[in-house]
Amino acid sequence: MAVQEISRPTHNGSCTCDDCPHGAREGHRRAVAAFLEKRDEFAAGQGLPAAVARSAGASRQWVSDELTLSARTVADRGREAGHSWLYLLSRRAVLAVWIAAGVLLLVQVAAALGTGWSTARTAGLLAALVLAGLLTVAARAQTVRGGLLAPLVGEDNRLSTSKVVPSAWLVLTAFAALLPALRLAASVPGPEREALYAGFALGRALPLLAVLTMTSAVAVLVRRVVSVRIMGQRLQKLPADRPTGADLLTDDAGRGSFPDAQYVLVSTVVLGFAAVSLARFPDRLPQLPWALALLVALSAAVYLAAKYAEGSRPLVLSVVRRREPGDLDGAIRPGDDIEIRGVGFVPPGAQTPQMLARLVVRVGAVHVHVPLVPVPGGFTNPSDAVLTVPVPAEVEPGRVEIQVVTAAGVESNRCTIDVAE
């Protein structure tokens, strides 16, 4: 089984076999290097067989097919490397949790040198150990899927900002509730126990609970909004090879996203305030000012509104006959290249060669795969605004409908052209 092979302890960082994490990453690196070398070789006009070199259309199709096969290999190796990365990350995340508990122990010991050890410090360490143990058990149940990251990864295999933010608030709230609860269990009837009970008063905890409830509700709403928009073909979503930390601050194309960044920034700042409040007063739940709770609410509203606004369907604006220098102007005929102009042909996250190769243009009843046309460093075709495809010989003269199907499976509007004999 794949899980058993990945967990073999006999491999090291220099291993290049395909059944271990290090080998999967090395295999992906080699596949990417081979694809880039092949793309640049074809872009320079080299490597073409003599049988197709004399025909521009045949050579373009042959090059596109070869690049498509190579891109599929890169995608397969990328998925293997992504699974291996998640496996390693699940182990490191658990280690990081216990390291954090160890750091807390060192801090408590250093602070106790001047003031002495107290029951509050004992309760803090016990709360950290209990929480770390619970997180470890949860991570073990999802080792192959990323361990602690498994609940934070969306359906598109990216870290979800809407899930990470409430998860951070949930961990802090759980620790804040566990800390006085352990002290309460060891206390005796008296003023100390009454003070601990007072720390759980609703008036004190209400801003914290409001923030936790609100961020959790945003996560549920975002999931619903994205699902509805995808099913209605108003949003194009493509999976990533693996989740990364940059997903919290960027969109699916890897560009910086203001709604995501401000949501993470505001939540981090307010979360830091709550953590400092808990450190200063460990016998009560953190008391957030309502102004900070309102700030988180405004930030969440901006993030949610952006999710409602993002996304669009591909749109074909016009279709023209492509004319090479020296050619005469004329009508569109079978065998001619047509240029489809519009927007949204390459959705965010579909810039990889394997995704570009999935673009299809429906010419009448014939499905034409958009050829990959390489240039040094990239491709001239396809692009987000222009697609170039040949009119197949099977198309009958007359009025023919053109429709684009993107890599996400979303269909564009139909545009009618006249095909001459």
C-alpha positions in Angstrom: 0.0 0.0 0.0 1.1 3.6 -0.6 0.9 4.5 3.1 3.1 1.5 4.0 5.7 2.4 1.4 5.9 6.0 2.4 6.5 5.1 6.0 9.6 3.0 5.3 12.4 4.2 7.5 15.2 3.0 5.2 15.3 6.1 2.9 17.2 9.2 3.5 17.5 12.7 1.9 19.6 11.4 -1.0 17.2 8.8 -2.0 15.7 9.0 -5.6 13.3 6.1 -5.6 9.6 6.8 -6.0 8.2 5.0 -2.9 9.4 7.5 -0.2 8.9 11.2 0.5 12.4 12.2 -0.6 12.1 10.1 -3.8 8.7 11.6 -4.6 10.0 15.2 -4.4 13.1 14.3 -6.4 10.9 12.6 -9.0 8.8 15.7 -9.3 11.9 17.9 -9.6 13.2 15.7 -12.4 9.9 15.7 -14.2 9.7 19.5 -14.1 13.2 19.8 -15.4 12.5 17.4 -18.3 9.3 19.3 -19.2 11.1 22.7 -19.2 13.9 21.3 -21.3 11.4 19.8 -23.8 9.4 23.0 -24.0 12.4 25.2 -24.6 13.7 22.7 -27.2 10.4 22.8 -29.1 10.2 26.6 -28.8 13.6 26.8 -30.5 12.3 24.6 -33.4 14.4 21.6 -32.4 13.4 18.0 -31.9 10.7 17.8 -34.5 10.4 14.6 -36.5 11.0 14.9 -40.3 7.6 13.5 -41.0 5.8 16.5 -39.4 8.4 19.2 -39.8 7.1 20.2 -43.3 3.6 21.0 -42.1 3.0 23.8 -39.7 -0.3 22.4 -38.5 1.0 18.9 -38.1 4.1 20.1 -36.3 2.1 22.3 -33.9 -0.2 19.4 -33.1 2.7 17.0 -32.5 4.5 19.5 -30.3 1.3 20.1 -28.3 0.7 16.3 -27.8 4.2 15.7 -26.6 4.0 18.6 -24.2 0.6 17.4 -22.9 2.0 14.0 -22.2 5.0 15.5 -20.4 2.7 17.8 -18.5 0.7 14.9 -17.3 3.8 13.2 -16.0 4.7 16.4 -14.1 1.2 16.5 -12.6 1.4 12.9 -11.5 4.7 13.5 -9.9 3.4 16.6 -8.3 0.5 14.8 -6.7 2.9 12.1 -5.3 5.2 14.8 -3.9 2.2 16.6 -2.4 1.1 13.4 -0.6 4.6 12.9 0.7 4.8 16.5 1.9 1.5 16.1 3.8 2.9 12.9 5.4 6.1 14.6 6.6 4.1 17.7 7.7 1.8 15.7 9.8 4.7 14.4 11.8 6.4 17.8 12.1 3.2 19.4 13.2 2.9 17.0 16.1 6.5 17.6 17.0 5.9 21.4 16.9 3.0 21.1 19.3 5.1 19.2 21.8 8.0 21.7 21.3 5.6 24.5 22.1 4.6 22.7 25.3 8.3 22.3 26.2 8.9 26.0 25.6 6.0 26.8 27.9 7.7 24.6 30.6 11.0 26.5 30.2 9.2 29.8 30.4 7.3 28.7 33.5 10.5 27.5 35.2 12.3 30.7 34.4 9.5 32.8 35.7 9.3 30.7 38.9 12.9 31.4 39.8 12.1 34.8 41.3 8.5 34.3 42.6 8.4 30.5 43.2 6.2 27.8 41.8 2.4 28.0 42.0 -0.7 26.0 41.3 -1.4 28.3 38.4 1.8 27.3 36.7 1.1 23.6 37.3 -2.4 24.0 35.8 -0.9 25.8 32.8 1.5 22.9 32.1 -1.2 20.3 32.6 -3.5 22.2 30.3 -0.8 22.4 27.6 -0.1 18.7 28.0 -3.8 17.7 27.8 -4.3 19.9 24.7 -1.2 18.6 23.0 -2.3 15.1 23.7 -5.7 15.7 22.2 -4.2 17.3 19.1 -1.7 14.4 18.7 -4.5 11.9 18.8 -6.5 13.9 16.2 -3.3 14.3 14.0 -2.7 10.5 14.1 -6.1 9.8 12.7 -5.3 11.9 9.6 -1.6 11.3 9.1 -1.8 10.7 5.4 -4.0 13.7 4.8 -1.8 16.1 6.7 -2.4 15.5 10.4 -3.3 18.7 12.1 -3.7 20.4 8.8 -6.4 18.0 7.5 -9.3 20.0 9.0 -7.9 23.2 7.6 -7.5 22.1 4.0 -10.3 23.0 1.6 -11.8 20.9 -1.2 -9.3 22.5 -3.6 -6.4 21.2 -1.6 -5.4 24.6 -0.3 -5.2 26.0 3.2 -8.5 27.6 3.8 -8.4 31.1 5.4 -12.0 30.7 6.6 -11.1 27.5 8.5 -7.7 28.5 9.9 -9.0 31.6 11.6 -11.8 30.0 13.7 -9.5 27.0 14.4 -7.0 29.4 16.0 -9.7 31.0 18.1 -11.0 27.5 19.1 -7.6 26.3 20.3 -7.1 29.5 22.3 -10.6 29.3 23.8 -10.1 25.6 24.7 -6.8 26.3 26.4 -8.3 29.3 28.2 -11.2 27.2 29.5 -9.0 24.2 30.4 -6.6 26.3 32.5 -9.0 27.6 35.2 -10.9 24.3 35.0 -7.8 22.4 36.2 -7.2 24.9 38.9 -10.8 24.6 40.0 -10.5 20.8 40.3 -7.6 21.3 42.7 -9.0 24.1 44.7 -10.8 24.0 48.0 -14.0 25.8 49.0 -13.2 29.5 49.6 -12.4 32.8 48.0 -10.1 31.2 45.4 -12.9 28.9 44.1 -15.3 31.8 44.0 -12.8 33.8 42.0 -12.4 31.0 39.5 -16.1 30.7 39.1 -16.3 34.4 38.5 -13.8 34.1 35.7 -16.4 32.1 33.7 -19.0 34.8 34.0 -21.0 35.3 30.7 -20.5 39.0 30.7 -16.7 38.6 30.7 -16.7 35.8 28.1 -19.3 37.2 25.8 -17.0 39.1 23.4 -14.7 36.1 23.1 -17.6 33.7 22.4 -19.0 36.2 19.9 -15.8 36.2 17.9 -15.5 32.4 18.0 -19.2 32.0 16.9 -18.8 34.7 14.2 -15.6 33.3 12.6 -17.1 29.8 12.7 -20.3 31.0 11.0 -18.2 32.7 8.3 -16.4 29.4 7.6 -19.7 27.6 7.1 -21.1 30.4 4.9 -18.0 30.6 2.8 -18.2 26.8 2.1 -21.8 27.2 1.2 -21.2 30.2 -1.1 -18.3 28.5 -2.9 -20.3 25.2 -3.4 -23.4 27.0 -4.8 -21.3 29.2 -7.1 -19.4 26.2 -8.4 -22.6 24.2 -9.1 -24.1 27.2 -10.8 -20.9 27.6 -13.0 -20.3 31.1 -11.7 -17.0 30.2 -10.0 -14.1 28.2 -11.4 -12.1 26.1 -8.9 -9.2 23.9 -9.6 -7.2 21.8 -7.1 -3.7 22.6 -6.1 -0.9 20.1 -5.8 -0.5 20.7 -2.1 -1.5 23.2 0.6 1.0 25.9 1.5 1.1 28.7 4.1 0.9 31.3 1.3 -2.7 30.1 0.6 -3.8 32.1 3.6 -2.8 35.4 1.9 -3.3 34.7 -1.8 -5.9 33.7 -4.3 -6.0 30.5 -6.3 -3.6 32.0 -8.8 -1.0 32.8 -6.1 -1.6 36.6 -6.2 -1.9 38.5 -3.0 -5.5 38.8 -1.9 -6.5 41.8 0.2 -9.7 40.3 1.7 -7.8 37.2 2.9 -4.7 39.2 4.1 -6.7 41.7 6.1 -8.8 38.9 7.7 -5.7 37.0 8.8 -3.9 40.2 10.0 -6.8 41.5 12.1 -7.5 38.1 13.5 -3.9 37.6 14.4 -3.6 40.9 16.2 -6.8 40.4 18.2 -5.8 36.8 18.9 -2.5 38.1 20.2 -4.3 40.5 22.5 -6.4 37.6 23.9 -3.3 35.5 24.5 -1.6 38.3 26.4 -4.7 38.8 28.5 -4.8 35.1 29.3 -1.1 35.2 30.3 -1.7 38.1 32.6 -4.9 36.6 34.2 -4.7 32.8 33.9 -7.6 32.3 36.3 -10.2 33.7 34.0 -11.3 33.7 30.3 -9.7 36.4 28.2 -11.8 39.5 28.3 -11.9 41.1 24.8 -13.0 44.7 24.5 -16.1 45.0 22.3 -14.2 47.4 20.0 -11.8 44.6 19.1 -14.7 42.1 18.6 -16.3 44.6 16.3 -13.0 45.0 14.4 -13.0 41.2 13.8 -16.6 41.4 12.7 -15.9 44.1 10.1 -12.9 42.2 8.8 -15.0 39.0 8.5 -17.7 40.9 6.7 -15.2 42.2 4.1 -13.8 38.7 3.7 -17.3 37.2 3.2 -18.4 39.9 0.8 -15.3 39.2 -1.3 -16.3 35.5 -1.5 -19.7 36.5 -2.8 -18.1 38.8 -5.4 -15.3 36.6 -6.7 -15.6 34.4 -9.8 -17.0 34.7 -13.3 -17.9 32.5 -16.2 -15.7 32.4 -19.4 -17.1 34.8 -22.0 -16.5 34.6 -25.8 -16.6 38.1 -27.2 -15.7 37.5 -30.8 -14.2 34.9 -33.2 -12.1 36.0 -36.2 -10.1 34.2 -38.8 -6.4 34.3 -38.0 -4.3 35.7 -40.8 -0.6 35.0 -41.1 1.7 37.7 -42.6 1.4 37.4 -46.4 -1.9 35.6 -46.4 -4.9 37.1 -48.2 -8.0 38.1 -46.3 -11.0 35.7 -46.7 -13.8 33.8 -45.1 -13.3 31.1 -42.5 -12.9 27.7 -44.1 -12.2 24.2 -42.7 -8.5 24.0 -41.9 -8.1 27.7 -41.1 -7.0 28.9 -37.7 -9.5 30.9 -35.8 -8.8 33.3 -32.9 -11.3 33.3 -30.1 -11.3 36.5 -28.1 -12.9 36.9 -24.7 -12.2 36.6 -20.9 -11.9 34.0 -18.3 -10.5 31.1 -20.5 -7.8 30.3 -18.0 -9.2 30.5 -14.4 -7.0 31.1 -11.3 -4.9 28.0 -10.6 -5.1 26.7 -14.2 -1.8 28.2 -15.4 0.0 24.9 -15.2 0.7 23.1 -18.5 -1.4 20.1 -17.5 -4.4 22.4 -16.9 -3.8 24.5 -20.0 -3.9 21.2 -22.0 -7.4 20.5 -20.8 -8.9 23.5 -22.6 -11.4 22.5 -25.3 -13.2 24.5 -27.9 -16.5 23.1 -29.2 -16.7 23.9 -33.0 -20.2 22.7 -34.0 -20.3 19.1 -33.0 -16.5 18.7 -33.0 -14.4 19.0 -29.8 -11.0 20.6 -30.5 -8.3 20.6 -27.9 -6.5 23.9 -27.7 -2.9 23.3 -28.8 0.0 24.3 -26.6 2.3 26.7 -28.5 5.6 27.0 -26.6 8.0 30.0 -26.4 11.0 30.3 -24.2 9.7 30.7 -20.7 6.0 29.9 -21.3 3.3 29.6 -23.9 1.7 31.9 -26.4 -1.4 29.7 -26.7 -3.7 29.3 -24.8 -4.1 32.5 -22.8 -6.8 34.0 -20.6 -8.1 36.3 -23.3 -7.2 34.6 -26.6 -7.4 31.0 -27.9 -6.2 29.9 -31.3 -7.5 26.6 -32.7 -7.9 25.1 -36.2 -11.3 24.6 -37.8 -11.5 20.8 -38.2 -12.2 19.3 -41.6 -15.3 17.5 -40.2 -17.1 20.9 -39.8 -19.8 21.4 -42.4 -20.0 24.7 -44.2 -22.7 27.1 -42.8 -23.4 28.7 -39.5 -21.4 27.0 -36.7 -21.5 27.6 -33.0 -18.3 28.1 -31.0 -18.1 27.4 -27.3 -15.2 27.2 -24.9 -14.9 24.6 -22.1 -12.3 25.6 -19.5 -10.1 23.3 -17.4 -12.6 23.6 -14.6 -15.4 22.2 -16.8 -17.3 25.5 -17.1 -18.8 26.3 -20.4 -18.8 29.7 -22.0 -21.6 31.4 -24.0 -22.1 30.4 -27.6 -20.8 32.5 -30.5 -22.0 31.8 -34.1 -19.6 32.0 -37.1 -20.0 31.4 -40.8 -17.9 28.7 -42.3 -17.5 28.9 -46.1 -16.8 26.0 -48.4 
